[in-house]
């Protein structure tokens, strides 16, 4: 079925972003990085698990109705997981580094944008009619394409949030490995 390929893109994006992501109330770089990685690890796993399950279900789905249900579950689950990750990163506070507030805000903003992108995708899928099937799958592809665009736009530009102290912390703390 057509939606399967874009789901793989979502998984890839979900696995790539957290390696560049981090956020934090005034904590040292190492403590903040550990807190963020502890928060983002389950999020990354859940996004991967949801995507994998949806992919498996899409491979055996026999009707547009089943595909719609599977995609709705995926996007709603990813939205919830992204909100939990955003809240967890916000709870980490602000890292005690130059531009710490800007860095923390960037990461929570990025996770909020991902949450919202998944929410728009869930709403988009929910609104689709399942017949005719060809039209349904075409519209699913459009929803997923928009999700990919929104997801990519939510990515944090880490080149503007350059902290050597945080980079070192993310490389060294066991929670980030």
Secondary structure, 3 states (H helix, E strand, C coil): CCHHHHHHHHHHHHHHHHHHCCCCCCECHHHHHHHHHHHHHHHHHHHHHHHHHHHHHHHHCCCHHHHHHHHHHHHHHHHHHHHHHHHHHHHCCCECCCCHHHHHHHHHHHHHHHHHHHHHHHHHHHCCCCCCHHHHHHHHHHHHHHHHHHHHHHCCCHHHCCCHHHHHHHHHCHHHC
